[in-house]
Amino acid sequence: MKDASVAIRRAMRLDYQTITDSGLVSILVTFLFPLLFPLIAFMVGTVGALALCLTLTVGYWALSAAGLFVNTSSVQCGRLSALVPVTRSHQVVGRYLSAGVLGVVCLAEIIVQIGLLWLIDAVWMPLPWQDDSTPVSVLPTGMVVGVAMAAFVAIVALEMPFYYAFEFTKASSWFWSAVFVVAGAFGVGIILIPDEVLHSMAESLAAMPGWMWGLIGVIGCSAAVAVSYAISRHIWLNKEL
């Protein structure tokens, strides 16, 4: 068990070096840049800014998780990664734990962003077209944060096998193209569904208690990560570099 822990930490250290090899200033910019997103509130109001903050922050850190594969996916660096004194299975575990650390950073930044939006609500006088804007404080922020983190987990769980299976550029192109296609199809589907059906679905979903949503989210995210890890591990153990 101790040897496995050491090997996993070594694999995570390689991931850390991947995202910190551009210097201290770049690291600070990378980690602090999402905290500027709440400034959008001065243009669209705090509720609209919250929606954009969540979307941009989740996407930003999901892309950062993909960035862990920059060296792994290139041919020469991939061969080097396969030769380090860490088994491939431990490399996969370390990579998923590194993505989990980025998820914790994402969560922390979302919480800070919500705090900043609350502060903006408290001290900023709304612009004329924002007189009827809803303050962030009345929203169910716990549920909002939960949905955002579930989206992060889902995206990362889906993208990891792609990056293990394909070269970095190809994986990025295929995965994010698939994301946009699915998102577009979902949007078109929403448009085509009659309003009465949408209203009925919304009422049914709203009637479910919060704890049930939380349980569904935890089970769904756990299953997604487990399946993703199994696929990634199978791909990486059998991949020739």
C-alpha positions in Angstrom: 0.0 0.0 0.0 2.8 2.4 0.9 4.6 1.7 -2.4 1.4 2.3 -4.3 0.9 5.6 -2.5 4.5 6.7 -3.3 4.0 5.8 -7.0 0.7 7.7 -7.2 2.2 10.8 -5.6 5.1 10.6 -8.1 2.6 10.4 -11.0 0.8 13.4 -9.6 4.1 15.3 -9.2 4.6 14.8 -13.0 1.2 16.3 -13.6 2.0 19.2 -11.3 5.2 19.9 -13.3 3.2 19.8 -16.5 0.9 22.7 -15.4 3.7 24.7 -13.6 6.5 24.6 -16.1 5.6 28.0 -17.6 6.7 30.0 -14.5 5.2 31.6 -11.4 3.5 34.5 -13.2 1.7 32.2 -15.6 0.6 29.9 -12.8 -0.9 32.9 -10.8 -2.6 34.1 -14.0 -4.0 30.7 -14.6 -5.4 30.2 -11.2 -6.6 33.8 -10.6 -8.1 34.6 -14.0 -11.5 33.0 -13.3 -11.9 35.3 -10.3 -12.4 38.2 -12.8 -15.5 36.6 -14.3 -17.9 38.2 -11.7 -17.0 41.6 -13.2 -19.5 40.6 -15.9 -22.2 41.5 -13.3 -21.6 45.2 -14.0 -23.0 44.6 -17.6 -25.6 41.9 -17.3 -26.6 41.8 -13.6 -25.5 39.4 -10.9 -27.8 36.5 -11.8 -26.7 36.6 -15.5 -23.1 36.9 -14.3 -23.5 33.9 -12.1 -24.7 31.7 -15.0 -21.8 32.9 -17.1 -19.3 32.4 -14.2 -20.4 28.9 -13.7 -20.3 28.0 -17.4 -16.9 29.7 -18.0 -15.3 28.4 -14.8 -16.4 24.8 -15.3 -15.3 24.9 -18.9 -12.0 26.5 -18.0 -11.0 23.9 -15.4 -12.3 21.0 -17.6 -9.9 22.3 -20.3 -7.2 22.6 -17.6 -7.7 18.9 -16.8 -7.3 18.1 -20.5 -4.1 20.1 -20.4 -2.6 17.4 -18.1 -2.3 15.2 -21.2 -0.2 17.7 -23.2 3.0 15.7 -22.5 1.4 12.3 -22.2 -0.1 12.4 -25.6 2.9 13.5 -27.6 4.9 10.6 -28.9 8.3 11.2 -27.3 6.9 12.4 -23.9 4.4 9.6 -23.9 7.2 7.1 -24.2 9.1 8.9 -21.4 5.9 8.8 -19.2 5.6 5.1 -19.8 9.2 4.6 -18.7 9.1 6.5 -15.4 9.3 4.2 -12.3 5.5 4.2 -11.9 3.2 1.5 -13.3 0.7 2.5 -15.9 -2.2 1.7 -13.6 -0.7 4.1 -11.0 -0.2 6.7 -13.6 -4.0 6.6 -14.4 -4.9 6.8 -10.7 -2.6 9.8 -10.3 -4.0 11.5 -13.4 -7.6 11.1 -12.1 -6.5 12.4 -8.6 -4.8 15.4 -10.3 -8.1 16.1 -12.1 -9.8 15.9 -8.8 -7.5 18.5 -7.3 -8.4 20.8 -10.2 -12.0 20.1 -9.4 -11.4 21.3 -5.8 -9.8 24.4 -7.2 -12.9 24.9 -9.5 -15.2 24.5 -6.5 -13.3 27.0 -4.4 -13.3 29.6 -7.2 -17.0 29.2 -7.7 -17.6 29.8 -4.0 -15.4 32.9 -4.1 -17.2 34.1 -7.3 -20.6 33.8 -5.6 -19.2 35.7 -2.6 -18.0 38.5 -4.9 -21.4 38.6 -6.6 -23.1 38.9 -3.2 -20.8 41.8 -2.5 -21.6 43.4 -5.8 -25.3 43.1 -5.0 -24.7 44.8 -1.7 -22.6 47.8 -2.8 -23.4 48.4 -6.5 -26.2 50.6 -7.6 -28.0 48.8 -10.5 -27.9 50.4 -13.9 -31.2 51.7 -15.4 -31.9 48.4 -17.3 -31.1 46.4 -14.2 -33.7 47.8 -11.9 -35.8 44.6 -11.8 -32.7 42.3 -11.5 -32.9 39.5 -9.0 -30.2 39.4 -6.4 -28.0 36.3 -6.1 -28.8 35.9 -2.5 -32.4 34.6 -3.3 -31.1 31.8 -5.5 -30.6 28.2 -4.1 -26.8 28.6 -4.3 -26.2 25.2 -2.9 -28.1 23.5 -5.7 -26.5 25.8 -8.3 -23.0 24.9 -7.1 -23.9 21.2 -7.0 -25.1 21.3 -10.6 -21.9 23.1 -11.7 -19.7 20.6 -10.0 -21.7 17.7 -11.4 -21.2 19.2 -14.9 -17.4 19.4 -14.2 -17.3 15.8 -13.1 -19.3 14.7 -16.2 -17.1 16.6 -18.6 -13.9 15.3 -17.1 -15.1 11.8 -16.9 -16.1 11.9 -20.6 -12.9 13.5 -21.8 -10.3 11.4 -20.0 -10.7 8.3 -22.1 -10.5 10.4 -25.3 -7.1 11.8 -24.2 -5.8 8.4 -23.3 -6.9 6.9 -26.6 -5.8 9.7 -29.1 -3.1 12.2 -29.6 -3.8 15.5 -27.8 -4.8 17.6 -30.7 -7.0 14.9 -32.2 -8.6 14.1 -28.9 -9.4 17.8 -28.2 -10.9 18.3 -31.7 -13.0 15.2 -31.5 -14.2 15.6 -27.9 -15.1 19.2 -28.0 -16.7 18.8 -31.4 -18.8 16.1 -29.9 -19.7 18.3 -26.9 -20.9 21.1 -29.2 -22.9 18.7 -31.4 -24.6 17.2 -28.4 -25.2 20.6 -26.8 -26.7 21.9 -30.1 -28.9 18.8 -30.5 -30.1 19.3 -26.9 -30.9 22.9 -27.6 -32.8 22.1 -30.8 -34.7 19.4 -28.9 -35.7 21.8 -26.2 -37.0 24.2 -28.9 -39.0 21.5 -30.6 -40.6 20.2 -27.4 -44.1 21.8 -26.9 -44.2 24.4 -24.1 -46.9 22.4 -22.2 -44.6 19.3 -22.0 -41.6 21.4 -20.9 -43.8 23.1 -18.2 -45.0 19.7 -17.0 -41.5 18.3 -16.9 -40.3 21.4 -14.9 -43.1 21.0 -12.4 -42.3 17.3 -11.9 -38.6 18.0 -11.4 -39.2 20.8 -9.0 -41.4 18.5 -6.9 -38.5 16.2 -6.1 -36.9 16.9 -2.7 -33.3 18.4 -2.6 -31.8 15.3 -0.9 -33.0 13.1 -3.7 -31.3 15.4 -6.3 -28.2 15.2 -4.2 -28.3 11.4 -4.0 -28.9 11.1 -7.7 -26.0 13.5 -8.4 -23.6 11.6 -6.1 -24.5 8.2 -7.6 -24.4 9.5 -11.2 -21.0 11.2 -10.7 -19.5 8.2 -8.9 -20.7 5.9 -11.7 -19.3 8.2 -14.4 -15.9 8.4 -12.8 -15.8 4.6 -12.2 -16.7 3.8 -15.8 -14.3 6.5 -17.1 -11.4 5.2 -15.0 -12.0 1.6 -16.1 -12.0 2.6 -19.8 -8.9 4.9 -19.4 -7.0 2.2 -17.5 -7.8 -0.4 -20.1 -6.7 1.9 -22.9 -3.5 3.0 -21.2 -2.4 -0.5 -20.1 -2.8 -1.8 -23.7 -1.5 1.2 -25.6 1.8 0.9 -27.4 4.0 4.0 -27.2 
